[in-house]
């Protein structure tokens, strides 16, 4: 896997897919959103990248950053 700062969980063809932003291939397919989110979280943590989770309609529901945070952000 190339180190891209974004991993997405998206709904595709009645399943949930994990995709790396900017790549044409799906990393993995899962029956439930929960399974996909858990697998994507592991990938994002391992690679220290951001996880973006989408709803059925494609809108972003959550974002979690596991790296590449700017150091000057308060909080």
Beta strands, then each sheet from edge to edge (+ up, - down):
strand 1: 6-12
strand 2: 15-20
strand 3: 26-30
strand 4: 50-54
strand 5: 60-65
sheet 1: 3+ 2- 1+ 4+ 5-
end
